[in-house]
Amino acid sequence: MKIIDAHAHIGYIGGWADVGITGEELIAQMDRFEIEKTVLCNEDNDVTLEMMEKYPGRIVGAVYVNPLNPATVDSMEHYFEKGFRTVKLNPLRHAYCADTEALDPILDKAEKAGTTVCIHSGHPPYSLPWQIGLLAERHPNVKIMMIHMGHGHGVYIDAALKMARRYPNIWLEMSGMPMPSKIREAYETVGKNRIMFGTDTPFHDPSVELQKVLVSGVDEEGIRRILYDNAADFFGLRG
């Protein structure tokens, strides 16, 4: 069974999280769980670039951009030229609201480059699904992946599904979201092509995230789409 991990990190994340994984450990984990490709982000985009160059075909680069740090916005084209396939935004980590107009230049650049945007969701006051819905509404031509599809709060998970049903440019990623039934609901009511697998390594173990998909109640075609096909299409990894 082919697998793409749509969302992972390397490095050490301190403070409350106190988790970490090295690049070599990530590749070993991918081999252990038969993960073909991982979409990787690191706040130092050159770390991600080094991984892409060291493990060609295994690592898909996500440009980590902070709208409050203009240098990261200015560098987007450089990393697109290096083969990065998407943009990573984390309103929670950088303390801005997901519907802020400061994100508009970033999404405009993503649209011009023909790339996608991945944005953390599920934590007030910065990254609520309704805010991401407003962002998607302003940028209808940009494919936006809502990381965690609302995360651990049932009301936010419900809102993620509602926003994705309302805005056809929102895709959902399910790492850290605890309810397997909501994976099936997304598959059946948002779209068979708009829900995908991720681990959020090193915050979550792939065995747990995989099990949620396998017990969600989707059929064999759905498992294949969620674990591989949908991410391959979203990130442009075919061929």
C-alpha positions in Angstrom: 0.0 0.0 0.0 1.6 3.3 -1.1 1.6 6.1 1.4 2.4 9.8 1.3 2.8 11.7 4.6 1.3 15.1 3.8 2.7 16.8 6.9 5.9 16.3 9.0 8.7 18.1 10.7 12.3 17.5 11.6 14.3 19.0 14.4 13.6 19.5 18.1 10.5 21.3 19.3 11.1 22.4 22.9 8.9 24.0 25.5 5.6 22.3 26.1 6.1 19.8 23.3 9.6 18.5 24.1 9.7 16.2 21.0 12.1 15.9 18.1 13.4 13.7 15.3 16.5 13.9 13.1 16.4 13.6 9.3 18.0 10.2 9.4 15.4 9.1 12.0 12.6 10.4 9.8 13.8 8.4 6.8 14.1 5.3 9.0 10.5 5.9 10.1 9.4 6.2 6.6 11.0 2.9 5.7 9.5 1.2 8.7 6.0 2.3 7.7 6.5 2.1 4.0 5.9 5.8 3.5 7.1 6.6 0.0 7.2 10.4 0.3 6.9 12.9 3.1 6.0 16.6 2.8 8.5 18.2 5.1 8.8 21.6 6.8 11.3 23.2 9.1 11.4 26.9 10.1 14.9 26.9 8.5 14.0 26.2 4.9 17.6 25.3 4.1 17.3 22.3 6.4 14.4 21.1 4.3 16.3 21.8 1.2 19.3 19.7 2.5 16.9 16.8 3.1 15.4 17.1 -0.4 18.9 17.0 -1.9 20.1 14.1 0.4 17.0 12.0 -0.2 15.7 12.8 -3.7 12.3 11.5 -4.4 11.5 10.9 -0.7 11.2 14.4 0.6 8.7 17.1 -0.7 9.6 20.6 0.4 7.2 23.0 2.1 8.4 26.6 2.3 7.9 27.7 5.9 6.7 31.4 5.7 5.9 33.8 8.5 4.0 36.9 7.3 5.4 38.9 10.3 9.0 38.2 8.9 9.2 39.8 5.5 12.5 38.0 4.7 10.6 34.6 4.6 8.0 36.1 2.2 10.7 37.5 0.0 12.5 34.1 -0.2 9.5 32.2 -1.4 10.4 32.3 -5.1 13.9 31.1 -4.3 12.6 27.9 -2.7 10.0 27.4 -5.4 12.9 27.4 -7.9 14.6 24.8 -5.8 11.6 22.5 -6.2 9.5 23.2 -3.1 5.9 22.1 -3.8 3.9 24.0 -1.2 3.8 26.7 1.5 3.5 26.0 5.3 1.8 28.6 7.5 1.5 28.3 11.3 -0.7 31.1 12.8 -0.4 29.5 16.2 3.4 29.4 16.3 3.8 32.9 14.9 0.8 34.5 16.7 -1.3 35.9 13.8 -4.9 35.2 12.9 -5.4 32.9 9.9 -7.7 35.4 8.2 -5.2 38.3 8.4 -4.7 40.4 5.3 -1.0 40.0 5.9 -1.3 36.5 4.3 -2.7 37.9 1.1 0.8 38.6 -0.5 1.8 35.0 0.4 -1.2 33.4 -1.2 -0.9 35.7 -4.2 2.7 34.4 -4.7 1.5 30.8 -4.3 -1.2 31.3 -6.9 1.3 32.9 -9.3 3.7 29.9 -8.8 0.9 27.4 -9.2 1.6 25.9 -5.8 -0.6 25.0 -2.8 -0.8 26.3 0.8 -0.9 24.3 4.0 -2.1 26.0 7.2 -2.3 24.8 10.8 -5.8 24.7 12.3 -7.6 24.1 15.6 -6.2 26.6 18.2 -7.9 29.8 19.2 -7.6 32.7 18.7 -5.2 32.2 15.8 -6.1 29.2 13.7 -9.8 28.5 13.8 -11.5 26.8 10.8 -13.8 29.8 10.3 -10.8 32.1 9.8 -9.3 29.7 7.3 -12.6 29.7 5.5 -12.4 33.5 5.2 -8.9 33.2 3.8 -10.1 30.6 1.3 -12.9 32.8 0.3 -10.5 35.7 -0.6 -8.2 33.3 -2.6 -10.5 31.0 -4.5 -7.8 29.9 -6.9 -5.4 28.7 -4.3 -5.7 25.2 -3.0 -5.5 25.3 0.8 -4.9 22.3 3.0 -6.3 22.7 6.5 -3.8 20.8 8.6 -5.4 18.8 11.5 -8.9 19.5 10.2 -9.8 21.3 13.4 -7.4 19.3 15.6 -8.7 18.0 18.9 -11.9 20.0 19.6 -15.1 18.5 18.3 -16.6 21.9 17.5 -13.6 22.9 15.5 -13.6 19.5 13.7 -17.2 20.1 12.7 -16.3 23.6 11.6 -13.5 22.3 9.4 -15.9 20.0 7.6 -18.4 22.8 7.2 -15.8 25.2 5.8 -14.5 22.5 3.4 -18.0 21.8 2.2 -18.6 25.5 1.6 -15.2 26.3 -0.1 -14.1 23.9 -2.8 -10.5 25.1 -2.5 -10.1 23.7 1.0 -8.6 20.2 1.5 -8.3 18.5 4.8 -5.4 16.7 6.5 -6.2 14.5 9.5 -3.1 14.3 11.8 -3.8 14.8 15.4 -7.6 14.8 14.8 -8.9 12.0 17.1 -12.1 10.9 15.5 -11.9 8.2 12.8 -15.6 8.7 11.9 -14.8 12.3 10.8 -12.3 11.0 8.3 -15.2 9.0 6.7 -17.5 12.0 7.0 -14.9 14.1 5.2 -14.5 11.5 2.5 -18.3 11.2 1.9 -19.4 14.8 2.3 -16.4 17.0 1.4 -15.1 14.9 -1.4 -13.3 11.7 -2.1 -10.3 13.7 -3.3 -10.1 16.3 -0.5 -9.0 14.4 2.6 -5.4 13.1 3.1 -3.2 11.4 5.5 -0.5 13.0 7.6 1.5 12.2 10.7 2.7 15.6 12.1 5.9 13.8 13.0 7.4 14.1 15.6 4.2 15.0 17.5 2.3 11.8 16.6 3.3 8.3 15.8 2.5 7.0 12.2 1.0 3.8 13.6 -1.7 5.8 15.4 -2.4 8.0 12.5 -2.6 5.1 10.1 -4.9 3.2 12.3 -7.4 6.0 12.3 -7.7 5.8 8.5 -7.9 2.0 8.5 -10.8 1.9 11.1 -12.6 5.0 9.7 -15.1 2.9 7.7 -14.0 4.1 4.2 -13.7 1.4 1.6 -10.5 0.1 -0.1 -10.6 2.8 -2.7 -11.0 5.4 0.0 -8.0 4.1 1.9 -5.9 4.3 -1.2 -7.1 7.9 -1.9 -6.5 9.1 1.6 -3.1 7.5 2.0 -1.7 8.3 -1.4 -3.7 9.5 -4.3 -5.2 12.7 -2.9 -1.8 14.0 -1.6 -0.2 13.1 -4.9 -2.7 15.2 -6.7 -2.7 18.1 -4.2 1.0 18.5 -4.3 1.5 17.7 -8.0 3.5 14.5 -7.4 2.2 12.5 -10.3 4.8 11.4 -13.0 
